[in-house]
Amino acid sequence: MSILLNFHTCQIGQMKLSLCYVCKWHHSFAWGKGDNVKRFLLRTLITAAAIFIVVKILPWVRVENPLSLFITAILLGLLNAVLRPLLIFLTLPITVLSFGLFIFVINGLILILVSALVPGFKVDNFGVAILASIMISIVSWAINWLVKETNN
């Protein structure tokens, strides 16, 4: 999910937004569609698979059991959908000054927060969290690409 500023009018239910921060999210989970649960489950499974692969690659990231893996994937998805856009908006000046590199710090902070909230998911330190968040993003992107290719 990105926080691109789309200067167009978006229709969310009966409310119109002239500047929509959540376009990619609410358009992918469009209101009134019957497959929202299916899309949510697919994204959760993709995120869980990406976390599993990163756990196997990085020895500093650990998941104790499959339930912790799925809770981590769900919480990571929810925090990325709700908290990440808010953090990006609040830190916009430093993000612009760092040419967008501060977003890696935000992603690492979210992963550290998930590690603190989920009992069976552990990340050793903040540097590892930044590296793991980059790897989770890349692996998730690759799996999404493979899933889209097989659906076409």
BAPAGU-893823 format. One record per residue: residue in three letters; residue number from 1; x, y, z of N, C-alpha, C, O in turn. Coordinates in nm, 2 decimals, always signed. Example, Ala and Ser with C-alpha at 12.3 -4.5 7.8 and 13.67 -1.06 7.14 Angstrom:
2
{"ALA"; 1; {+1.32; -0.57; +0.78}; {+1.23; -0.45; +0.78}; {+1.32; -0.33; +0.78}; {+1.42; -0.33; +0.85}}
{"SER"; 2; {+1.28; -0.22; +0.71}; {+1.37; -0.11; +0.71}; {+1.29; +0.00; +0.79}; {+1.34; +0.11; +0.80}}
END
This chain:
152
{"MET"; 1; {+0.08; -0.12; +0.00}; {+0.00; +0.00; +0.00}; {+0.09; +0.12; +0.00}; {+0.19; +0.13; +0.07}}
{"SER"; 2; {+0.05; +0.22; -0.08}; {+0.13; +0.34; -0.08}; {+0.04; +0.46; -0.04}; {-0.08; +0.45; -0.04}}
{"ILE"; 3; {+0.11; +0.57; -0.01}; {+0.03; +0.69; +0.03}; {+0.04; +0.79; -0.08}; {+0.06; +0.91; -0.05}}
{"LEU"; 4; {+0.03; +0.75; -0.21}; {+0.04; +0.84; -0.32}; {-0.08; +0.94; -0.31}; {-0.19; +0.90; -0.28}}
{"LEU"; 5; {-0.05; +1.07; -0.33}; {-0.16; +1.17; -0.33}; {-0.22; +1.17; -0.47}; {-0.16; +1.21; -0.56}}
{"ASN"; 6; {-0.34; +1.12; -0.48}; {-0.41; +1.12; -0.60}; {-0.51; +1.23; -0.61}; {-0.60; +1.24; -0.53}}
{"PHE"; 7; {-0.49; +1.33; -0.69}; {-0.57; +1.45; -0.70}; {-0.69; +1.42; -0.79}; {-0.70; +1.47; -0.91}}
{"HIS"; 8; {-0.78; +1.34; -0.75}; {-0.90; +1.31; -0.82}; {-1.01; +1.29; -0.71}; {-0.98; +1.28; -0.59}}
{"THR"; 9; {-1.13; +1.28; -0.76}; {-1.24; +1.26; -0.66}; {-1.27; +1.11; -0.65}; {-1.29; +1.04; -0.75}}
{"CYS"; 10; {-1.26; +1.06; -0.53}; {-1.29; +0.92; -0.50}; {-1.42; +0.91; -0.43}; {-1.46; +0.99; -0.35}}
{"GLN"; 11; {-1.50; +0.81; -0.47}; {-1.63; +0.78; -0.40}; {-1.61; +0.67; -0.31}; {-1.59; +0.56; -0.35}}
{"ILE"; 12; {-1.63; +0.70; -0.18}; {-1.63; +0.59; -0.08}; {-1.77; +0.59; -0.01}; {-1.80; +0.68; +0.06}}
{"GLY"; 13; {-1.84; +0.49; -0.05}; {-1.98; +0.49; +0.00}; {-2.05; +0.61; -0.06}; {-2.06; +0.63; -0.18}}
{"GLN"; 14; {-2.10; +0.70; +0.03}; {-2.17; +0.82; -0.02}; {-2.08; +0.95; +0.00}; {-2.12; +1.06; -0.03}}
{"MET"; 15; {-1.96; +0.92; +0.05}; {-1.87; +1.04; +0.09}; {-1.77; +1.05; -0.03}; {-1.71; +0.96; -0.08}}
{"LYS"; 16; {-1.75; +1.18; -0.07}; {-1.66; +1.21; -0.18}; {-1.53; +1.27; -0.12}; {-1.54; +1.36; -0.03}}
{"LEU"; 17; {-1.42; +1.22; -0.16}; {-1.29; +1.28; -0.12}; {-1.22; +1.34; -0.24}; {-1.21; +1.28; -0.34}}
{"SER"; 18; {-1.18; +1.47; -0.22}; {-1.11; +1.53; -0.33}; {-0.96; +1.50; -0.33}; {-0.89; +1.50; -0.43}}
{"LEU"; 19; {-0.91; +1.46; -0.21}; {-0.77; +1.42; -0.20}; {-0.77; +1.29; -0.13}; {-0.79; +1.28; -0.01}}
{"CYS"; 20; {-0.75; +1.18; -0.20}; {-0.76; +1.05; -0.14}; {-0.63; +0.99; -0.11}; {-0.55; +0.96; -0.20}}
{"TYR"; 21; {-0.60; +0.96; +0.02}; {-0.48; +0.90; +0.07}; {-0.48; +0.75; +0.06}; {-0.38; +0.68; +0.06}}
{"VAL"; 22; {-0.60; +0.69; +0.06}; {-0.61; +0.55; +0.06}; {-0.66; +0.49; -0.06}; {-0.73; +0.38; -0.06}}
{"CYS"; 23; {-0.64; +0.55; -0.18}; {-0.70; +0.51; -0.30}; {-0.66; +0.36; -0.33}; {-0.75; +0.28; -0.36}}
{"LYS"; 24; {-0.54; +0.33; -0.32}; {-0.50; +0.19; -0.36}; {-0.57; +0.09; -0.26}; {-0.60; -0.02; -0.31}}
{"TRP"; 25; {-0.58; +0.12; -0.14}; {-0.64; +0.03; -0.04}; {-0.79; +0.02; -0.07}; {-0.84; -0.09; -0.08}}
{"HIS"; 26; {-0.86; +0.13; -0.07}; {-1.01; +0.11; -0.08}; {-1.05; +0.07; -0.22}; {-1.16; +0.02; -0.23}}
{"HIS"; 27; {-0.97; +0.10; -0.32}; {-1.01; +0.05; -0.45}; {-0.98; -0.10; -0.47}; {-1.05; -0.17; -0.54}}
{"SER"; 28; {-0.88; -0.15; -0.40}; {-0.86; -0.30; -0.40}; {-0.96; -0.37; -0.32}; {-0.99; -0.49; -0.35}}
{"PHE"; 29; {-1.01; -0.31; -0.21}; {-1.11; -0.37; -0.13}; {-1.24; -0.29; -0.15}; {-1.29; -0.23; -0.06}}
{"ALA"; 30; {-1.29; -0.28; -0.27}; {-1.40; -0.20; -0.31}; {-1.53; -0.23; -0.22}; {-1.55; -0.35; -0.20}}
{"TRP"; 31; {-1.60; -0.13; -0.19}; {-1.72; -0.15; -0.11}; {-1.82; -0.22; -0.18}; {-1.85; -0.19; -0.30}}
{"GLY"; 32; {-1.89; -0.32; -0.12}; {-2.00; -0.39; -0.18}; {-1.96; -0.51; -0.26}; {-2.04; -0.58; -0.31}}
{"LYS"; 33; {-1.83; -0.54; -0.28}; {-1.79; -0.66; -0.35}; {-1.79; -0.78; -0.26}; {-1.76; -0.77; -0.14}}
{"GLY"; 34; {-1.83; -0.89; -0.31}; {-1.84; -1.01; -0.23}; {-1.71; -1.09; -0.21}; {-1.71; -1.17; -0.12}}
{"ASP"; 35; {-1.60; -1.05; -0.28}; {-1.48; -1.13; -0.26}; {-1.38; -1.05; -0.17}; {-1.26; -1.08; -0.18}}
{"ASN"; 36; {-1.42; -0.96; -0.08}; {-1.33; -0.89; +0.01}; {-1.26; -0.99; +0.10}; {-1.14; -0.98; +0.13}}
{"VAL"; 37; {-1.34; -1.08; +0.16}; {-1.28; -1.18; +0.25}; {-1.17; -1.27; +0.18}; {-1.07; -1.30; +0.23}}
{"LYS"; 38; {-1.21; -1.31; +0.05}; {-1.11; -1.39; -0.02}; {-0.98; -1.31; -0.05}; {-0.87; -1.37; -0.04}}
{"ARG"; 39; {-0.99; -1.18; -0.08}; {-0.87; -1.10; -0.11}; {-0.79; -1.08; +0.02}; {-0.67; -1.09; +0.02}}
{"PHE"; 40; {-0.86; -1.06; +0.13}; {-0.79; -1.04; +0.26}; {-0.72; -1.17; +0.30}; {-0.60; -1.16; +0.34}}
{"LEU"; 41; {-0.78; -1.28; +0.28}; {-0.72; -1.41; +0.31}; {-0.60; -1.44; +0.22}; {-0.49; -1.48; +0.26}}
{"LEU"; 42; {-0.61; -1.40; +0.09}; {-0.50; -1.42; +0.00}; {-0.39; -1.33; +0.03}; {-0.27; -1.38; +0.03}}
{"ARG"; 43; {-0.41; -1.21; +0.06}; {-0.30; -1.12; +0.10}; {-0.24; -1.16; +0.23}; {-0.12; -1.15; +0.25}}
{"THR"; 44; {-0.32; -1.21; +0.33}; {-0.26; -1.26; +0.45}; {-0.18; -1.38; +0.43}; {-0.07; -1.39; +0.49}}
{"LEU"; 45; {-0.22; -1.47; +0.34}; {-0.14; -1.59; +0.31}; {-0.01; -1.55; +0.24}; {+0.10; -1.61; +0.27}}
{"ILE"; 46; {-0.02; -1.46; +0.15}; {+0.11; -1.41; +0.08}; {+0.20; -1.35; +0.18}; {+0.32; -1.37; +0.18}}
{"THR"; 47; {+0.15; -1.26; +0.27}; {+0.24; -1.20; +0.37}; {+0.30; -1.31; +0.47}; {+0.41; -1.30; +0.50}}
{"ALA"; 48; {+0.21; -1.41; +0.51}; {+0.26; -1.51; +0.59}; {+0.37; -1.59; +0.52}; {+0.48; -1.63; +0.58}}
{"ALA"; 49; {+0.36; -1.62; +0.39}; {+0.46; -1.69; +0.32}; {+0.59; -1.61; +0.31}; {+0.70; -1.66; +0.32}}
{"ALA"; 50; {+0.57; -1.48; +0.29}; {+0.69; -1.39; +0.28}; {+0.76; -1.39; +0.41}; {+0.89; -1.39; +0.42}}
{"ILE"; 51; {+0.69; -1.38; +0.52}; {+0.75; -1.38; +0.66}; {+0.82; -1.51; +0.68}; {+0.93; -1.51; +0.73}}
{"PHE"; 52; {+0.76; -1.62; +0.64}; {+0.82; -1.75; +0.66}; {+0.95; -1.76; +0.58}; {+1.05; -1.82; +0.64}}
{"ILE"; 53; {+0.95; -1.71; +0.46}; {+1.08; -1.72; +0.38}; {+1.19; -1.63; +0.44}; {+1.30; -1.68; +0.45}}
{"VAL"; 54; {+1.15; -1.52; +0.49}; {+1.25; -1.43; +0.55}; {+1.30; -1.49; +0.68}; {+1.42; -1.48; +0.72}}
{"VAL"; 55; {+1.21; -1.56; +0.76}; {+1.25; -1.62; +0.88}; {+1.36; -1.73; +0.85}; {+1.45; -1.75; +0.93}}
{"LYS"; 56; {+1.34; -1.80; +0.74}; {+1.43; -1.91; +0.70}; {+1.57; -1.85; +0.65}; {+1.67; -1.92; +0.67}}
{"ILE"; 57; {+1.56; -1.73; +0.60}; {+1.69; -1.67; +0.55}; {+1.77; -1.60; +0.66}; {+1.89; -1.61; +0.67}}
{"LEU"; 58; {+1.69; -1.52; +0.74}; {+1.76; -1.44; +0.85}; {+1.75; -1.51; +0.98}; {+1.64; -1.54; +1.03}}
{"PRO"; 59; {+1.87; -1.54; +1.04}; {+1.86; -1.61; +1.17}; {+1.82; -1.52; +1.29}; {+1.79; -1.57; +1.40}}
{"TRP"; 60; {+1.81; -1.39; +1.27}; {+1.78; -1.29; +1.37}; {+1.63; -1.27; +1.38}; {+1.59; -1.19; +1.47}}
{"VAL"; 61; {+1.55; -1.33; +1.29}; {+1.41; -1.32; +1.29}; {+1.35; -1.46; +1.32}; {+1.39; -1.55; +1.25}}
{"ARG"; 62; {+1.27; -1.47; +1.42}; {+1.22; -1.60; +1.46}; {+1.06; -1.60; +1.47}; {+1.01; -1.50; +1.52}}
{"VAL"; 63; {+1.00; -1.71; +1.43}; {+0.86; -1.74; +1.46}; {+0.85; -1.87; +1.52}; {+0.91; -1.97; +1.47}}
{"GLU"; 64; {+0.79; -1.88; +1.64}; {+0.78; -2.00; +1.72}; {+0.69; -2.11; +1.67}; {+0.71; -2.23; +1.68}}
{"ASN"; 65; {+0.57; -2.06; +1.61}; {+0.47; -2.16; +1.56}; {+0.39; -2.10; +1.45}; {+0.39; -1.98; +1.43}}
{"PRO"; 66; {+0.31; -2.19; +1.38}; {+0.23; -2.14; +1.27}; {+0.13; -2.03; +1.31}; {+0.10; -1.94; +1.23}}
{"LEU"; 67; {+0.07; -2.05; +1.43}; {-0.03; -1.95; +1.47}; {+0.03; -1.81; +1.49}; {-0.03; -1.71; +1.45}}
{"SER"; 68; {+0.15; -1.81; +1.54}; {+0.22; -1.68; +1.56}; {+0.25; -1.62; +1.42}; {+0.25; -1.50; +1.40}}
{"LEU"; 69; {+0.28; -1.71; +1.32}; {+0.31; -1.66; +1.19}; {+0.19; -1.59; +1.13}; {+0.20; -1.49; +1.07}}
{"PHE"; 70; {+0.07; -1.66; +1.14}; {-0.05; -1.60; +1.08}; {-0.10; -1.47; +1.16}; {-0.15; -1.38; +1.10}}
{"ILE"; 71; {-0.08; -1.47; +1.29}; {-0.12; -1.35; +1.37}; {-0.02; -1.24; +1.33}; {-0.07; -1.12; +1.32}}
{"THR"; 72; {+0.10; -1.27; +1.31}; {+0.20; -1.17; +1.26}; {+0.16; -1.11; +1.13}; {+0.16; -0.99; +1.11}}
{"ALA"; 73; {+0.12; -1.20; +1.03}; {+0.08; -1.16; +0.90}; {-0.04; -1.07; +0.91}; {-0.05; -0.97; +0.84}}
{"ILE"; 74; {-0.14; -1.11; +0.99}; {-0.26; -1.03; +1.00}; {-0.23; -0.89; +1.06}; {-0.28; -0.79; +1.01}}
{"LEU"; 75; {-0.16; -0.89; +1.17}; {-0.13; -0.77; +1.24}; {-0.04; -0.68; +1.15}; {-0.06; -0.55; +1.15}}
{"LEU"; 76; {+0.06; -0.73; +1.08}; {+0.14; -0.65; +0.99}; {+0.06; -0.59; +0.88}; {+0.08; -0.47; +0.85}}
{"GLY"; 77; {-0.04; -0.67; +0.83}; {-0.12; -0.61; +0.72}; {-0.21; -0.50; +0.78}; {-0.23; -0.40; +0.71}}
{"LEU"; 78; {-0.27; -0.52; +0.90}; {-0.35; -0.41; +0.96}; {-0.27; -0.29; +0.99}; {-0.32; -0.18; +0.96}}
{"LEU"; 79; {-0.15; -0.30; +1.05}; {-0.07; -0.19; +1.08}; {-0.02; -0.12; +0.96}; {-0.01; +0.01; +0.95}}
{"ASN"; 80; {+0.01; -0.19; +0.85}; {+0.05; -0.13; +0.72}; {-0.07; -0.05; +0.66}; {-0.04; +0.05; +0.59}}
{"ALA"; 81; {-0.19; -0.10; +0.68}; {-0.30; -0.03; +0.62}; {-0.35; +0.09; +0.70}; {-0.40; +0.19; +0.65}}
{"VAL"; 82; {-0.33; +0.09; +0.84}; {-0.38; +0.19; +0.92}; {-0.27; +0.29; +0.97}; {-0.28; +0.41; +0.95}}
{"LEU"; 83; {-0.17; +0.23; +1.03}; {-0.07; +0.31; +1.10}; {+0.04; +0.37; +1.00}; {+0.08; +0.48; +1.02}}
{"ARG"; 84; {+0.08; +0.29; +0.90}; {+0.19; +0.33; +0.81}; {+0.15; +0.46; +0.74}; {+0.24; +0.55; +0.73}}
{"PRO"; 85; {+0.03; +0.48; +0.68}; {+0.00; +0.60; +0.61}; {+0.01; +0.72; +0.71}; {+0.05; +0.83; +0.67}}
{"LEU"; 86; {-0.04; +0.70; +0.83}; {-0.04; +0.81; +0.93}; {+0.11; +0.85; +0.96}; {+0.14; +0.97; +0.97}}
{"LEU"; 87; {+0.19; +0.75; +0.98}; {+0.33; +0.78; +1.01}; {+0.40; +0.84; +0.89}; {+0.48; +0.93; +0.91}}
{"ILE"; 88; {+0.37; +0.80; +0.77}; {+0.43; +0.87; +0.66}; {+0.39; +1.01; +0.65}; {+0.47; +1.10; +0.61}}
{"PHE"; 89; {+0.26; +1.04; +0.67}; {+0.21; +1.17; +0.67}; {+0.28; +1.26; +0.77}; {+0.32; +1.37; +0.75}}
{"LEU"; 90; {+0.29; +1.21; +0.90}; {+0.35; +1.28; +1.00}; {+0.50; +1.31; +0.99}; {+0.55; +1.41; +1.03}}
{"THR"; 91; {+0.56; +1.22; +0.92}; {+0.71; +1.24; +0.90}; {+0.74; +1.28; +0.75}; {+0.85; +1.26; +0.70}}
{"LEU"; 92; {+0.64; +1.34; +0.69}; {+0.66; +1.38; +0.55}; {+0.78; +1.47; +0.52}; {+0.86; +1.45; +0.43}}
{"PRO"; 93; {+0.81; +1.57; +0.61}; {+0.93; +1.65; +0.58}; {+1.06; +1.57; +0.58}; {+1.14; +1.59; +0.50}}
{"ILE"; 94; {+1.08; +1.49; +0.68}; {+1.20; +1.41; +0.69}; {+1.21; +1.31; +0.58}; {+1.32; +1.27; +0.53}}
{"THR"; 95; {+1.09; +1.26; +0.54}; {+1.09; +1.16; +0.43}; {+1.13; +1.23; +0.30}; {+1.20; +1.17; +0.22}}
{"VAL"; 96; {+1.08; +1.35; +0.28}; {+1.12; +1.42; +0.16}; {+1.27; +1.46; +0.16}; {+1.34; +1.44; +0.06}}
{"LEU"; 97; {+1.32; +1.50; +0.27}; {+1.46; +1.54; +0.29}; {+1.55; +1.42; +0.27}; {+1.66; +1.44; +0.22}}
{"SER"; 98; {+1.50; +1.30; +0.30}; {+1.59; +1.18; +0.29}; {+1.56; +1.11; +0.16}; {+1.60; +1.00; +0.14}}
{"PHE"; 99; {+1.49; +1.18; +0.07}; {+1.45; +1.12; -0.06}; {+1.38; +0.99; -0.05}; {+1.39; +0.90; -0.13}}
{"GLY"; 100; {+1.29; +0.98; +0.05}; {+1.21; +0.86; +0.07}; {+1.27; +0.75; +0.15}; {+1.20; +0.65; +0.18}}
{"LEU"; 101; {+1.40; +0.76; +0.18}; {+1.46; +0.66; +0.26}; {+1.41; +0.64; +0.40}; {+1.43; +0.53; +0.46}}
{"PHE"; 102; {+1.35; +0.74; +0.46}; {+1.29; +0.73; +0.59}; {+1.18; +0.63; +0.60}; {+1.14; +0.59; +0.71}}
{"ILE"; 103; {+1.12; +0.60; +0.48}; {+1.01; +0.50; +0.48}; {+1.07; +0.36; +0.53}; {+0.99; +0.29; +0.59}}
{"PHE"; 104; {+1.19; +0.34; +0.50}; {+1.25; +0.21; +0.55}; {+1.25; +0.21; +0.70}; {+1.23; +0.11; +0.77}}
{"VAL"; 105; {+1.28; +0.32; +0.76}; {+1.28; +0.34; +0.91}; {+1.13; +0.31; +0.96}; {+1.12; +0.24; +1.06}}
{"ILE"; 106; {+1.04; +0.37; +0.89}; {+0.90; +0.35; +0.93}; {+0.86; +0.20; +0.93}; {+0.79; +0.15; +1.02}}
{"ASN"; 107; {+0.90; +0.14; +0.82}; {+0.87; -0.01; +0.80}; {+0.94; -0.09; +0.91}; {+0.88; -0.18; +0.96}}
{"GLY"; 108; {+1.06; -0.05; +0.95}; {+1.13; -0.12; +1.06}; {+1.06; -0.10; +1.19}; {+1.05; -0.19; +1.27}}
{"LEU"; 109; {+1.01; +0.02; +1.21}; {+0.94; +0.05; +1.34}; {+0.81; -0.03; +1.35}; {+0.78; -0.08; +1.45}}
{"ILE"; 110; {+0.74; -0.05; +1.24}; {+0.62; -0.12; +1.24}; {+0.65; -0.27; +1.26}; {+0.58; -0.34; +1.34}}
{"LEU"; 111; {+0.76; -0.32; +1.20}; {+0.79; -0.46; +1.23}; {+0.84; -0.48; +1.37}; {+0.81; -0.59; +1.43}}
{"ILE"; 112; {+0.91; -0.39; +1.43}; {+0.94; -0.39; +1.58}; {+0.82; -0.39; +1.66}; {+0.81; -0.46; +1.76}}
{"LEU"; 113; {+0.72; -0.31; +1.62}; {+0.59; -0.30; +1.70}; {+0.52; -0.44; +1.69}; {+0.47; -0.49; +1.79}}
{"VAL"; 114; {+0.52; -0.50; +1.57}; {+0.45; -0.63; +1.56}; {+0.53; -0.73; +1.64}; {+0.47; -0.82; +1.71}}
{"SER"; 115; {+0.66; -0.72; +1.65}; {+0.74; -0.81; +1.73}; {+0.71; -0.80; +1.88}; {+0.71; -0.90; +1.95}}
{"ALA"; 116; {+0.68; -0.68; +1.92}; {+0.65; -0.65; +2.06}; {+0.51; -0.70; +2.09}; {+0.48; -0.74; +2.21}}
{"LEU"; 117; {+0.42; -0.70; +2.00}; {+0.28; -0.73; +2.02}; {+0.25; -0.88; +2.01}; {+0.16; -0.94; +2.07}}
{"VAL"; 118; {+0.32; -0.95; +1.92}; {+0.29; -1.10; +1.90}; {+0.39; -1.18; +1.98}; {+0.52; -1.16; +1.96}}
{"PRO"; 119; {+0.35; -1.26; +2.07}; {+0.44; -1.33; +2.16}; {+0.53; -1.43; +2.09}; {+0.65; -1.44; +2.13}}
{"GLY"; 120; {+0.49; -1.49; +1.98}; {+0.58; -1.59; +1.92}; {+0.66; -1.54; +1.80}; {+0.72; -1.62; +1.73}}
{"PHE"; 121; {+0.67; -1.41; +1.78}; {+0.74; -1.35; +1.67}; {+0.85; -1.26; +1.73}; {+0.82; -1.16; +1.81}}
{"LYS"; 122; {+0.97; -1.28; +1.70}; {+1.08; -1.20; +1.76}; {+1.18; -1.15; +1.65}; {+1.22; -1.22; +1.56}}
{"VAL"; 123; {+1.22; -1.02; +1.66}; {+1.32; -0.96; +1.58}; {+1.42; -0.91; +1.67}; {+1.39; -0.84; +1.77}}
{"ASP"; 124; {+1.55; -0.94; +1.65}; {+1.66; -0.91; +1.74}; {+1.68; -0.76; +1.77}; {+1.69; -0.72; +1.88}}
{"ASN"; 125; {+1.69; -0.68; +1.66}; {+1.71; -0.54; +1.68}; {+1.66; -0.46; +1.57}; {+1.60; -0.51; +1.47}}
{"PHE"; 126; {+1.67; -0.33; +1.58}; {+1.61; -0.24; +1.48}; {+1.67; -0.25; +1.34}; {+1.60; -0.25; +1.24}}
{"GLY"; 127; {+1.80; -0.27; +1.33}; {+1.87; -0.29; +1.20}; {+1.82; -0.41; +1.13}; {+1.79; -0.41; +1.01}}
{"VAL"; 128; {+1.80; -0.52; +1.20}; {+1.74; -0.64; +1.15}; {+1.60; -0.62; +1.10}; {+1.55; -0.67; +1.00}}
{"ALA"; 129; {+1.52; -0.54; +1.18}; {+1.39; -0.51; +1.15}; {+1.38; -0.44; +1.01}; {+1.29; -0.47; +0.93}}
{"ILE"; 130; {+1.47; -0.34; +0.99}; {+1.47; -0.27; +0.86}; {+1.50; -0.37; +0.75}; {+1.44; -0.37; +0.64}}
{"LEU"; 131; {+1.61; -0.45; +0.77}; {+1.64; -0.55; +0.66}; {+1.53; -0.65; +0.64}; {+1.50; -0.68; +0.52}}
{"ALA"; 132; {+1.47; -0.70; +0.75}; {+1.36; -0.79; +0.73}; {+1.24; -0.73; +0.66}; {+1.17; -0.80; +0.58}}
{"SER"; 133; {+1.21; -0.60; +0.69}; {+1.09; -0.54; +0.63}; {+1.12; -0.52; +0.48}; {+1.03; -0.53; +0.40}}
{"ILE"; 134; {+1.24; -0.49; +0.44}; {+1.28; -0.48; +0.30}; {+1.26; -0.62; +0.23}; {+1.20; -0.63; +0.12}}
{"MET"; 135; {+1.31; -0.72; +0.30}; {+1.30; -0.86; +0.24}; {+1.16; -0.90; +0.23}; {+1.12; -0.97; +0.13}}
{"ILE"; 136; {+1.08; -0.88; +0.33}; {+0.93; -0.91; +0.33}; {+0.86; -0.84; +0.21}; {+0.78; -0.90; +0.15}}
{"SER"; 137; {+0.90; -0.72; +0.19}; {+0.84; -0.64; +0.08}; {+0.87; -0.70; -0.05}; {+0.79; -0.72; -0.14}}
{"ILE"; 138; {+1.00; -0.74; -0.07}; {+1.04; -0.80; -0.20}; {+0.98; -0.93; -0.22}; {+0.93; -0.96; -0.33}}
{"VAL"; 139; {+0.98; -1.02; -0.12}; {+0.92; -1.15; -0.13}; {+0.77; -1.14; -0.16}; {+0.72; -1.22; -0.24}}
{"SER"; 140; {+0.71; -1.05; -0.09}; {+0.56; -1.04; -0.11}; {+0.53; -0.99; -0.25}; {+0.44; -1.04; -0.31}}
{"TRP"; 141; {+0.61; -0.90; -0.30}; {+0.60; -0.85; -0.43}; {+0.61; -0.96; -0.53}; {+0.53; -0.98; -0.63}}
{"ALA"; 142; {+0.71; -1.05; -0.51}; {+0.74; -1.16; -0.60}; {+0.62; -1.26; -0.60}; {+0.58; -1.31; -0.71}}
{"ILE"; 143; {+0.58; -1.29; -0.48}; {+0.46; -1.39; -0.47}; {+0.34; -1.33; -0.53}; {+0.27; -1.40; -0.60}}
{"ASN"; 144; {+0.31; -1.20; -0.51}; {+0.19; -1.13; -0.57}; {+0.21; -1.14; -0.72}; {+0.11; -1.17; -0.79}}
{"TRP"; 145; {+0.33; -1.11; -0.77}; {+0.35; -1.12; -0.92}; {+0.32; -1.26; -0.97}; {+0.26; -1.28; -1.08}}
{"LEU"; 146; {+0.37; -1.36; -0.90}; {+0.34; -1.50; -0.94}; {+0.19; -1.53; -0.94}; {+0.14; -1.60; -1.03}}
{"VAL"; 147; {+0.13; -1.49; -0.84}; {-0.02; -1.52; -0.82}; {-0.10; -1.45; -0.93}; {-0.19; -1.51; -0.99}}
{"LYS"; 148; {-0.06; -1.32; -0.97}; {-0.13; -1.25; -1.07}; {-0.10; -1.32; -1.21}; {-0.19; -1.33; -1.29}}
{"GLU"; 149; {+0.02; -1.37; -1.23}; {+0.06; -1.43; -1.36}; {-0.02; -1.56; -1.37}; {-0.06; -1.59; -1.48}}
{"THR"; 150; {-0.04; -1.64; -1.27}; {-0.11; -1.76; -1.28}; {-0.26; -1.74; -1.29}; {-0.33; -1.83; -1.34}}
{"ASN"; 151; {-0.32; -1.63; -1.24}; {-0.46; -1.60; -1.26}; {-0.49; -1.55; -1.40}; {-0.61; -1.56; -1.43}}
{"ASN"; 152; {-0.40; -1.50; -1.47}; {-0.42; -1.44; -1.61}; {-0.42; -1.55; -1.71}; {-0.44; -1.52; -1.83}}
END
